[in-house]
Amino acid sequence: MKIIVNGETQVTSAATLAALLDALGQGKAKVATSVNEVFVPKQQRTEHSLHDGDRIEIVAPRQGG
């Protein structure tokens, strides 16, 4: 299926948000996620199904000033 991750179109076979993060090498990273502009808590990522055309944002915290 085709999805958009942080503004870039990607093709994936990941069925869930957690599986997508694993495929992107960010499965254990401390990140915030949203699907179609709706925040998805870490505890719900394994249950959150992805669909063709979904827009996923993955944001990592940054330090500094």
N, CA, C, O and CB atoms as a CASP TS submission, in Angstrom:
PFRMAT TS
TARGET T0000
AUTHOR 0000-0000-0000
METHOD Language model
MODEL 1
PARENT N/A
ATOM      1  N   MET     1       0.838  -1.175   0.000  1.00  0.00           N
ATOM      2  CA  MET     1       0.000   0.000   0.000  1.00  0.00           C
ATOM      3  C   MET     1       0.881   1.237   0.000  1.00  0.00           C
ATOM      4  O   MET     1       2.026   1.194   0.451  1.00  0.00           O
ATOM      5  CB  MET     1      -0.952  -0.001   1.207  1.00  0.00           C
ATOM      6  N   LYS     2       0.346   2.331  -0.504  1.00  0.00           N
ATOM      7  CA  LYS     2       1.065   3.605  -0.519  1.00  0.00           C
ATOM      8  C   LYS     2       0.580   4.450   0.646  1.00  0.00           C
ATOM      9  O   LYS     2      -0.621   4.616   0.861  1.00  0.00           O
ATOM     10  CB  LYS     2       0.863   4.355  -1.871  1.00  0.00           C
ATOM     11  N   ILE     3       1.543   4.982   1.394  1.00  0.00           N
ATOM     12  CA  ILE     3       1.243   5.889   2.496  1.00  0.00           C
ATOM     13  C   ILE     3       2.182   7.086   2.388  1.00  0.00           C
ATOM     14  O   ILE     3       3.117   7.078   1.587  1.00  0.00           O
ATOM     15  CB  ILE     3       1.390   5.175   3.885  1.00  0.00           C
ATOM     16  N   ILE     4       1.932   8.097   3.184  1.00  0.00           N
ATOM     17  CA  ILE     4       2.799   9.266   3.221  1.00  0.00           C
ATOM     18  C   ILE     4       3.385   9.360   4.620  1.00  0.00           C
ATOM     19  O   ILE     4       2.653   9.460   5.605  1.00  0.00           O
ATOM     20  CB  ILE     4       2.024  10.573   2.837  1.00  0.00           C
ATOM     21  N   VAL     5       4.721   9.325   4.701  1.00  0.00           N
ATOM     22  CA  VAL     5       5.412   9.406   5.986  1.00  0.00           C
ATOM     23  C   VAL     5       6.227  10.691   6.005  1.00  0.00           C
ATOM     24  O   VAL     5       7.147  10.872   5.207  1.00  0.00           O
ATOM     25  CB  VAL     5       6.325   8.154   6.225  1.00  0.00           C
ATOM     26  N   ASN     6       5.878  11.572   6.922  1.00  0.00           N
ATOM     27  CA  ASN     6       6.564  12.868   7.044  1.00  0.00           C
ATOM     28  C   ASN     6       6.678  13.572   5.687  1.00  0.00           C
ATOM     29  O   ASN     6       7.720  14.130   5.343  1.00  0.00           O
ATOM     30  CB  ASN     6       7.967  12.672   7.653  1.00  0.00           C
ATOM     31  N   GLY     7       5.592  13.529   4.939  1.00  0.00           N
ATOM     32  CA  GLY     7       5.520  14.249   3.675  1.00  0.00           C
ATOM     33  C   GLY     7       6.059  13.512   2.462  1.00  0.00           C
ATOM     34  O   GLY     7       5.992  14.033   1.349  1.00  0.00           O
ATOM     35  N   GLU     8       6.597  12.302   2.651  1.00  0.00           N
ATOM     36  CA  GLU     8       7.150  11.544   1.529  1.00  0.00           C
ATOM     37  C   GLU     8       6.347  10.273   1.279  1.00  0.00           C
ATOM     38  O   GLU     8       6.056   9.520   2.209  1.00  0.00           O
ATOM     39  CB  GLU     8       8.618  11.195   1.792  1.00  0.00           C
ATOM     40  N   THR     9       5.994  10.040   0.027  1.00  0.00           N
ATOM     41  CA  THR     9       5.249   8.837  -0.335  1.00  0.00           C
ATOM     42  C   THR     9       6.148   7.616  -0.187  1.00  0.00           C
ATOM     43  O   THR     9       7.297   7.616  -0.631  1.00  0.00           O
ATOM     44  CB  THR     9       4.700   8.940  -1.782  1.00  0.00           C
ATOM     45  N   GLN    10       5.612   6.582   0.439  1.00  0.00           N
ATOM     46  CA  GLN    10       6.341   5.325   0.604  1.00  0.00           C
ATOM     47  C   GLN    10       5.402   4.166   0.337  1.00  0.00           C
ATOM     48  O   GLN    10       4.187   4.278   0.499  1.00  0.00           O
ATOM     49  CB  GLN    10       6.956   5.214   2.021  1.00  0.00           C
ATOM     50  N   VAL    11       5.982   3.059  -0.072  1.00  0.00           N
ATOM     51  CA  VAL    11       5.228   1.822  -0.248  1.00  0.00           C
ATOM     52  C   VAL    11       5.623   0.902   0.887  1.00  0.00           C
ATOM     53  O   VAL    11       6.808   0.718   1.163  1.00  0.00           O
ATOM     54  CB  VAL    11       5.498   1.159  -1.650  1.00  0.00           C
ATOM     55  N   THR    12       4.619   0.317   1.553  1.00  0.00           N
ATOM     56  CA  THR    12       4.888  -0.545   2.699  1.00  0.00           C
ATOM     57  C   THR    12       3.928  -1.717   2.726  1.00  0.00           C
ATOM     58  O   THR    12       2.831  -1.656   2.170  1.00  0.00           O
ATOM     59  CB  THR    12       4.791   0.244   4.004  1.00  0.00           C
ATOM     60  N   SER    13       4.351  -2.769   3.370  1.00  0.00           N
ATOM     61  CA  SER    13       3.459  -3.902   3.624  1.00  0.00           C
ATOM     62  C   SER    13       3.090  -3.966   5.098  1.00  0.00           C
ATOM     63  O   SER    13       2.404  -4.892   5.531  1.00  0.00           O
ATOM     64  CB  SER    13       4.115  -5.222   3.181  1.00  0.00           C
ATOM     65  N   ALA    14       3.548  -2.976   5.875  1.00  0.00           N
ATOM     66  CA  ALA    14       3.254  -2.934   7.311  1.00  0.00           C
ATOM     67  C   ALA    14       1.748  -2.757   7.519  1.00  0.00           C
ATOM     68  O   ALA    14       1.133  -1.870   6.929  1.00  0.00           O
ATOM     69  CB  ALA    14       4.044  -1.783   8.007  1.00  0.00           C
ATOM     70  N   ALA    15       1.172  -3.596   8.351  1.00  0.00           N
ATOM     71  CA  ALA    15      -0.265  -3.544   8.598  1.00  0.00           C
ATOM     72  C   ALA    15      -0.632  -2.613   9.751  1.00  0.00           C
ATOM     73  O   ALA    15      -1.762  -2.132   9.833  1.00  0.00           O
ATOM     74  CB  ALA    15      -0.784  -4.931   8.883  1.00  0.00           C
ATOM     75  N   THR    16       0.330  -2.360  10.644  1.00  0.00           N
ATOM     76  CA  THR    16       0.059  -1.518  11.809  1.00  0.00           C
ATOM     77  C   THR    16       1.107  -0.421  11.918  1.00  0.00           C
ATOM     78  O   THR    16       2.162  -0.483  11.287  1.00  0.00           O
ATOM     79  CB  THR    16       0.031  -2.362  13.100  1.00  0.00           C
ATOM     80  N   LEU    17       0.801   0.574  12.721  1.00  0.00           N
ATOM     81  CA  LEU    17       1.746   1.658  12.954  1.00  0.00           C
ATOM     82  C   LEU    17       3.017   1.134  13.613  1.00  0.00           C
ATOM     83  O   LEU    17       4.114   1.572  13.264  1.00  0.00           O
ATOM     84  CB  LEU    17       1.108   2.748  13.824  1.00  0.00           C
ATOM     85  N   ALA    18       2.892   0.211  14.551  1.00  0.00           N
ATOM     86  CA  ALA    18       4.068  -0.369  15.208  1.00  0.00           C
ATOM     87  C   ALA    18       4.944  -1.101  14.196  1.00  0.00           C
ATOM     88  O   ALA    18       6.168  -0.977  14.240  1.00  0.00           O
ATOM     89  CB  ALA    18       3.641  -1.331  16.335  1.00  0.00           C
ATOM     90  N   ALA    19       4.345  -1.853  13.296  1.00  0.00           N
ATOM     91  CA  ALA    19       5.104  -2.576  12.274  1.00  0.00           C
ATOM     92  C   ALA    19       5.811  -1.600  11.337  1.00  0.00           C
ATOM     93  O   ALA    19       6.935  -1.862  10.910  1.00  0.00           O
ATOM     94  CB  ALA    19       4.177  -3.509  11.471  1.00  0.00           C
ATOM     95  N   LEU    20       5.174  -0.489  11.015  1.00  0.00           N
ATOM     96  CA  LEU    20       5.798   0.523  10.167  1.00  0.00           C
ATOM     97  C   LEU    20       7.015   1.118  10.864  1.00  0.00           C
ATOM     98  O   LEU    20       8.073   1.266  10.252  1.00  0.00           O
ATOM     99  CB  LEU    20       4.789   1.632   9.812  1.00  0.00           C
ATOM    100  N   LEU    21       6.871   1.455  12.135  1.00  0.00           N
ATOM    101  CA  LEU    21       8.009   2.009  12.873  1.00  0.00           C
ATOM    102  C   LEU    21       9.166   1.022  12.901  1.00  0.00           C
ATOM    103  O   LEU    21      10.321   1.419  12.745  1.00  0.00           O
ATOM    104  CB  LEU    21       7.595   2.378  14.304  1.00  0.00           C
ATOM    105  N   ASP    22       8.871  -0.256  13.098  1.00  0.00           N
ATOM    106  CA  ASP    22       9.919  -1.284  13.075  1.00  0.00           C
ATOM    107  C   ASP    22      10.597  -1.319  11.708  1.00  0.00           C
ATOM    108  O   ASP    22      11.823  -1.379  11.624  1.00  0.00           O
ATOM    109  CB  ASP    22       9.329  -2.673  13.417  1.00  0.00           C
ATOM    110  N   ALA    23       9.808  -1.283  10.649  1.00  0.00           N
ATOM    111  CA  ALA    23      10.353  -1.342   9.296  1.00  0.00           C
ATOM    112  C   ALA    23      11.226  -0.129   8.988  1.00  0.00           C
ATOM    113  O   ALA    23      12.167  -0.220   8.200  1.00  0.00           O
ATOM    114  CB  ALA    23       9.223  -1.440   8.279  1.00  0.00           C
ATOM    115  N   LEU    24      10.915   0.997   9.606  1.00  0.00           N
ATOM    116  CA  LEU    24      11.685   2.219   9.388  1.00  0.00           C
ATOM    117  C   LEU    24      12.872   2.334  10.344  1.00  0.00           C
ATOM    118  O   LEU    24      13.615   3.314  10.299  1.00  0.00           O
ATOM    119  CB  LEU    24      10.786   3.429   9.541  1.00  0.00           C
ATOM    120  N   GLY    25      13.050   1.324  11.214  1.00  0.00           N
ATOM    121  CA  GLY    25      14.153   1.348  12.167  1.00  0.00           C
ATOM    122  C   GLY    25      13.917   2.258  13.356  1.00  0.00           C
ATOM    123  O   GLY    25      14.864   2.659  14.034  1.00  0.00           O
ATOM    124  N   GLN    26      12.652   2.589  13.614  1.00  0.00           N
ATOM    125  CA  GLN    26      12.320   3.484  14.711  1.00  0.00           C
ATOM    126  C   GLN    26      11.419   2.824  15.740  1.00  0.00           C
ATOM    127  O   GLN    26      10.760   3.508  16.524  1.00  0.00           O
ATOM    128  CB  GLN    26      11.660   4.725  14.179  1.00  0.00           C
ATOM    129  N   GLY    27      11.387   1.495  15.742  1.00  0.00           N
ATOM    130  CA  GLY    27      10.505   0.763  16.636  1.00  0.00           C
ATOM    131  C   GLY    27      10.778   0.996  18.102  1.00  0.00           C
ATOM    132  O   GLY    27       9.854   0.973  18.916  1.00  0.00           O
ATOM    133  N   LYS    28      12.039   1.222  18.456  1.00  0.00           N
ATOM    134  CA  LYS    28      12.390   1.436  19.866  1.00  0.00           C
ATOM    135  C   LYS    28      12.715   2.889  20.175  1.00  0.00           C
ATOM    136  O   LYS    28      13.041   3.227  21.313  1.00  0.00           O
ATOM    137  CB  LYS    28      13.568   0.567  20.242  1.00  0.00           C
ATOM    138  N   ALA    29      12.629   3.741  19.175  1.00  0.00           N
ATOM    139  CA  ALA    29      12.929   5.158  19.365  1.00  0.00           C
ATOM    140  C   ALA    29      11.799   5.850  20.128  1.00  0.00           C
ATOM    141  O   ALA    29      10.638   5.447  20.057  1.00  0.00           O
ATOM    142  CB  ALA    29      13.157   5.848  18.006  1.00  0.00           C
ATOM    143  N   LYS    30      12.164   6.881  20.846  1.00  0.00           N
ATOM    144  CA  LYS    30      11.160   7.688  21.545  1.00  0.00           C
ATOM    145  C   LYS    30      10.654   8.737  20.563  1.00  0.00           C
ATOM    146  O   LYS    30      11.308   9.750  20.314  1.00  0.00           O
ATOM    147  CB  LYS    30      11.753   8.360  22.847  1.00  0.00           C
ATOM    148  N   VAL    31       9.483   8.470  20.018  1.00  0.00           N
ATOM    149  CA  VAL    31       8.893   9.350  19.024  1.00  0.00           C
ATOM    150  C   VAL    31       7.409   9.559  19.327  1.00  0.00           C
ATOM    151  O   VAL    31       6.782   8.769  20.034  1.00  0.00           O
ATOM    152  CB  VAL    31       9.084   8.773  17.605  1.00  0.00           C
ATOM    153  N   ALA    32       6.877  10.621  18.783  1.00  0.00           N
ATOM    154  CA  ALA    32       5.436  10.864  18.807  1.00  0.00           C
ATOM    155  C   ALA    32       4.913  10.534  17.418  1.00  0.00           C
ATOM    156  O   ALA    32       5.599  10.768  16.423  1.00  0.00           O
ATOM    157  CB  ALA    32       5.092  12.354  19.220  1.00  0.00           C
ATOM    158  N   THR    33       3.705   9.993  17.345  1.00  0.00           N
ATOM    159  CA  THR    33       3.151   9.591  16.059  1.00  0.00           C
ATOM    160  C   THR    33       1.725  10.105  15.886  1.00  0.00           C
ATOM    161  O   THR    33       0.961  10.234  16.843  1.00  0.00           O
ATOM    162  CB  THR    33       3.181   8.072  15.922  1.00  0.00           C
ATOM    163  N   SER    34       1.400  10.392  14.635  1.00  0.00           N
ATOM    164  CA  SER    34       0.015  10.705  14.302  1.00  0.00           C
ATOM    165  C   SER    34      -0.312  10.057  12.964  1.00  0.00           C
ATOM    166  O   SER    34       0.555   9.884  12.108  1.00  0.00           O
ATOM    167  CB  SER    34      -0.224  12.250  14.252  1.00  0.00           C
ATOM    168  N   VAL    35      -1.571   9.706  12.809  1.00  0.00           N
ATOM    169  CA  VAL    35      -2.069   9.153  11.550  1.00  0.00           C
ATOM    170  C   VAL    35      -3.257  10.010  11.140  1.00  0.00           C
ATOM    171  O   VAL    35      -4.231  10.147  11.879  1.00  0.00           O
ATOM    172  CB  VAL    35      -2.470   7.625  11.688  1.00  0.00           C
ATOM    173  N   ASN    36      -3.156  10.578   9.955  1.00  0.00           N
ATOM    174  CA  ASN    36      -4.208  11.455   9.437  1.00  0.00           C
ATOM    175  C   ASN    36      -4.537  12.568  10.432  1.00  0.00           C
ATOM    176  O   ASN    36      -5.700  12.884  10.684  1.00  0.00           O
ATOM    177  CB  ASN    36      -5.473  10.642   9.117  1.00  0.00           C
ATOM    178  N   GLU    37      -3.472  13.149  10.989  1.00  0.00           N
ATOM    179  CA  GLU    37      -3.542  14.293  11.898  1.00  0.00           C
ATOM    180  C   GLU    37      -4.179  13.972  13.249  1.00  0.00           C
ATOM    181  O   GLU    37      -4.619  14.884  13.949  1.00  0.00           O
ATOM    182  CB  GLU    37      -4.308  15.397  11.246  1.00  0.00           C
ATOM    183  N   VAL    38      -4.236  12.696  13.627  1.00  0.00           N
ATOM    184  CA  VAL    38      -4.756  12.285  14.930  1.00  0.00           C
ATOM    185  C   VAL    38      -3.625  11.600  15.688  1.00  0.00           C
ATOM    186  O   VAL    38      -3.056  10.619  15.209  1.00  0.00           O
ATOM    187  CB  VAL    38      -6.000  11.334  14.781  1.00  0.00           C
ATOM    188  N   PHE    39      -3.297  12.121  16.885  1.00  0.00           N
ATOM    189  CA  PHE    39      -2.234  11.563  17.714  1.00  0.00           C
ATOM    190  C   PHE    39      -2.532  10.107  18.049  1.00  0.00           C
ATOM    191  O   PHE    39      -3.662   9.766  18.400  1.00  0.00           O
ATOM    192  CB  PHE    39      -2.064  12.386  19.002  1.00  0.00           C
ATOM    193  N   VAL    40      -1.511   9.238  17.943  1.00  0.00           N
ATOM    194  CA  VAL    40      -1.646   7.823  18.297  1.00  0.00           C
ATOM    195  C   VAL    40      -0.665   7.534  19.432  1.00  0.00           C
ATOM    196  O   VAL    40       0.546   7.537  19.210  1.00  0.00           O
ATOM    197  CB  VAL    40      -1.377   6.883  17.053  1.00  0.00           C
ATOM    198  N   PRO    41      -1.168   7.284  20.653  1.00  0.00           N
ATOM    199  CA  PRO    41      -0.289   6.988  21.782  1.00  0.00           C
ATOM    200  C   PRO    41       0.515   5.711  21.558  1.00  0.00           C
ATOM    201  O   PRO    41       0.088   4.819  20.825  1.00  0.00           O
ATOM    202  CB  PRO    41      -1.103   6.868  23.060  1.00  0.00           C
ATOM    203  N   LYS    42       1.665   5.634  22.186  1.00  0.00           N
ATOM    204  CA  LYS    42       2.555   4.480  22.040  1.00  0.00           C
ATOM    205  C   LYS    42       1.826   3.170  22.320  1.00  0.00           C
ATOM    206  O   LYS    42       2.042   2.183  21.617  1.00  0.00           O
ATOM    207  CB  LYS    42       3.755   4.617  22.975  1.00  0.00           C
ATOM    208  N   GLN    43       0.969   3.149  23.335  1.00  0.00           N
ATOM    209  CA  GLN    43       0.262   1.932  23.734  1.00  0.00           C
ATOM    210  C   GLN    43      -0.713   1.443  22.666  1.00  0.00           C
ATOM    211  O   GLN    43      -1.110   0.278  22.690  1.00  0.00           O
ATOM    212  CB  GLN    43      -0.482   2.173  25.028  1.00  0.00           C
ATOM    213  N   GLN    44      -1.101   2.296  21.744  1.00  0.00           N
ATOM    214  CA  GLN    44      -2.085   1.927  20.730  1.00  0.00           C
ATOM    215  C   GLN    44      -1.481   1.626  19.362  1.00  0.00           C
ATOM    216  O   GLN    44      -2.209   1.272  18.434  1.00  0.00           O
ATOM    217  CB  GLN    44      -3.086   3.022  20.591  1.00  0.00           C
ATOM    218  N   ARG    45      -0.178   1.758  19.225  1.00  0.00           N
ATOM    219  CA  ARG    45       0.456   1.584  17.915  1.00  0.00           C
ATOM    220  C   ARG    45       0.336   0.156  17.378  1.00  0.00           C
ATOM    221  O   ARG    45       0.197  -0.030  16.169  1.00  0.00           O
ATOM    222  CB  ARG    45       1.915   1.966  18.001  1.00  0.00           C
ATOM    223  N   THR    46       0.385  -0.843  18.242  1.00  0.00           N
ATOM    224  CA  THR    46       0.296  -2.230  17.763  1.00  0.00           C
ATOM    225  C   THR    46      -1.099  -2.559  17.260  1.00  0.00           C
ATOM    226  O   THR    46      -1.267  -3.484  16.465  1.00  0.00           O
ATOM    227  CB  THR    46       0.685  -3.203  18.874  1.00  0.00           C
ATOM    228  N   GLU    47      -2.096  -1.818  17.708  1.00  0.00           N
ATOM    229  CA  GLU    47      -3.489  -2.067  17.318  1.00  0.00           C
ATOM    230  C   GLU    47      -3.963  -1.136  16.216  1.00  0.00           C
ATOM    231  O   GLU    47      -5.025  -1.358  15.635  1.00  0.00           O
ATOM    232  CB  GLU    47      -4.395  -1.926  18.517  1.00  0.00           C
ATOM    233  N   HIS    48      -3.187  -0.089  15.918  1.00  0.00           N
ATOM    234  CA  HIS    48      -3.627   0.916  14.949  1.00  0.00           C
ATOM    235  C   HIS    48      -3.309   0.447  13.529  1.00  0.00           C
ATOM    236  O   HIS    48      -2.151   0.445  13.112  1.00  0.00           O
ATOM    237  CB  HIS    48      -2.952   2.283  15.232  1.00  0.00           C
ATOM    238  N   SER    49      -4.336   0.056  12.801  1.00  0.00           N
ATOM    239  CA  SER    49      -4.177  -0.430  11.420  1.00  0.00           C
ATOM    240  C   SER    49      -3.890   0.721  10.468  1.00  0.00           C
ATOM    241  O   SER    49      -4.398   1.831  10.629  1.00  0.00           O
ATOM    242  CB  SER    49      -5.438  -1.184  10.962  1.00  0.00           C
ATOM    243  N   LEU    50      -3.060   0.425   9.472  1.00  0.00           N
ATOM    244  CA  LEU    50      -2.772   1.403   8.432  1.00  0.00           C
ATOM    245  C   LEU    50      -3.575   1.071   7.184  1.00  0.00           C
ATOM    246  O   LEU    50      -3.898  -0.088   6.924  1.00  0.00           O
ATOM    247  CB  LEU    50      -1.263   1.442   8.114  1.00  0.00           C
ATOM    248  N   HIS    51      -3.889   2.108   6.421  1.00  0.00           N
ATOM    249  CA  HIS    51      -4.663   1.948   5.198  1.00  0.00           C
ATOM    250  C   HIS    51      -4.015   2.740   4.074  1.00  0.00           C
ATOM    251  O   HIS    51      -3.294   3.709   4.314  1.00  0.00           O
ATOM    252  CB  HIS    51      -6.121   2.397   5.407  1.00  0.00           C
ATOM    253  N   ASP    52      -4.277   2.322   2.862  1.00  0.00           N
ATOM    254  CA  ASP    52      -3.743   3.001   1.694  1.00  0.00           C
ATOM    255  C   ASP    52      -4.087   4.485   1.759  1.00  0.00           C
ATOM    256  O   ASP    52      -5.239   4.854   1.987  1.00  0.00           O
ATOM    257  CB  ASP    52      -4.290   2.371   0.398  1.00  0.00           C
ATOM    258  N   GLY    53      -3.081   5.331   1.558  1.00  0.00           N
ATOM    259  CA  GLY    53      -3.293   6.776   1.555  1.00  0.00           C
ATOM    260  C   GLY    53      -3.154   7.455   2.898  1.00  0.00           C
ATOM    261  O   GLY    53      -3.247   8.680   2.980  1.00  0.00           O
ATOM    262  N   ASP    54      -2.929   6.682   3.967  1.00  0.00           N
ATOM    263  CA  ASP    54      -2.759   7.296   5.288  1.00  0.00           C
ATOM    264  C   ASP    54      -1.574   8.254   5.295  1.00  0.00           C
ATOM    265  O   ASP    54      -0.580   8.047   4.600  1.00  0.00           O
ATOM    266  CB  ASP    54      -2.568   6.215   6.364  1.00  0.00           C
ATOM    267  N   ARG    55      -1.706   9.314   6.102  1.00  0.00           N
ATOM    268  CA  ARG    55      -0.633  10.288   6.290  1.00  0.00           C
ATOM    269  C   ARG    55      -0.091  10.129   7.706  1.00  0.00           C
ATOM    270  O   ARG    55      -0.788  10.409   8.681  1.00  0.00           O
ATOM    271  CB  ARG    55      -1.139  11.754   6.039  1.00  0.00           C
ATOM    272  N   ILE    56       1.141   9.684   7.810  1.00  0.00           N
ATOM    273  CA  ILE    56       1.762   9.415   9.104  1.00  0.00           C
ATOM    274  C   ILE    56       2.836  10.463   9.367  1.00  0.00           C
ATOM    275  O   ILE    56       3.642  10.778   8.492  1.00  0.00           O
ATOM    276  CB  ILE    56       2.366   7.981   9.149  1.00  0.00           C
ATOM    277  N   GLU    57       2.833  10.989  10.568  1.00  0.00           N
ATOM    278  CA  GLU    57       3.887  11.893  11.002  1.00  0.00           C
ATOM    279  C   GLU    57       4.611  11.231  12.169  1.00  0.00           C
ATOM    280  O   GLU    57       3.982  10.734  13.104  1.00  0.00           O
ATOM    281  CB  GLU    57       3.312  13.299  11.406  1.00  0.00           C
ATOM    282  N   ILE    58       5.937  11.231  12.101  1.00  0.00           N
ATOM    283  CA  ILE    58       6.781  10.677  13.149  1.00  0.00           C
ATOM    284  C   ILE    58       7.709  11.793  13.585  1.00  0.00           C
ATOM    285  O   ILE    58       8.490  12.308  12.785  1.00  0.00           O
ATOM    286  CB  ILE    58       7.582   9.407  12.660  1.00  0.00           C
ATOM    287  N   VAL    59       7.624  12.171  14.864  1.00  0.00           N
ATOM    288  CA  VAL    59       8.388  13.298  15.362  1.00  0.00           C
ATOM    289  C   VAL    59       9.211  12.855  16.564  1.00  0.00           C
ATOM    290  O   VAL    59       8.684  12.264  17.507  1.00  0.00           O
ATOM    291  CB  VAL    59       7.459  14.474  15.732  1.00  0.00           C
ATOM    292  N   ALA    60      10.501  13.144  16.523  1.00  0.00           N
ATOM    293  CA  ALA    60      11.403  12.841  17.631  1.00  0.00           C
ATOM    294  C   ALA    60      11.660  14.114  18.434  1.00  0.00           C
ATOM    295  O   ALA    60      11.806  15.189  17.854  1.00  0.00           O
ATOM    296  CB  ALA    60      12.739  12.237  17.112  1.00  0.00           C
ATOM    297  N   PRO    61      11.718  14.004  19.764  1.00  0.00           N
ATOM    298  CA  PRO    61      12.010  15.183  20.579  1.00  0.00           C
ATOM    299  C   PRO    61      13.445  15.647  20.334  1.00  0.00           C
ATOM    300  O   PRO    61      14.334  14.844  20.049  1.00  0.00           O
ATOM    301  CB  PRO    61      11.788  14.878  22.079  1.00  0.00           C
ATOM    302  N   ARG    62      13.649  16.943  20.452  1.00  0.00           N
ATOM    303  CA  ARG    62      14.984  17.524  20.272  1.00  0.00           C
ATOM    304  C   ARG    62      15.301  18.395  21.470  1.00  0.00           C
ATOM    305  O   ARG    62      14.422  19.011  22.071  1.00  0.00           O
ATOM    306  CB  ARG    62      15.074  18.350  18.952  1.00  0.00           C
ATOM    307  N   GLN    63      16.554  18.428  21.792  1.00  0.00           N
ATOM    308  CA  GLN    63      17.007  19.300  22.883  1.00  0.00           C
ATOM    309  C   GLN    63      17.829  20.440  22.310  1.00  0.00           C
ATOM    310  O   GLN    63      18.339  20.368  21.192  1.00  0.00           O
ATOM    311  CB  GLN    63      17.835  18.506  23.930  1.00  0.00           C
ATOM    312  N   GLY    64      17.940  21.460  23.084  1.00  0.00           N
ATOM    313  CA  GLY    64      18.757  22.584  22.627  1.00  0.00           C
ATOM    314  C   GLY    64      17.962  23.866  22.645  1.00  0.00           C
ATOM    315  O   GLY    64      16.807  23.901  23.070  1.00  0.00           O
ATOM    316  N   GLY    65      18.583  24.884  22.190  1.00  0.00           N
ATOM    317  CA  GLY    65      17.864  26.141  22.221  1.00  0.00           C
ATOM    318  C   GLY    65      18.408  27.159  21.344  1.00  0.00           C
ATOM    319  O   GLY    65      17.881  28.270  21.286  1.00  0.00           O
TER
END
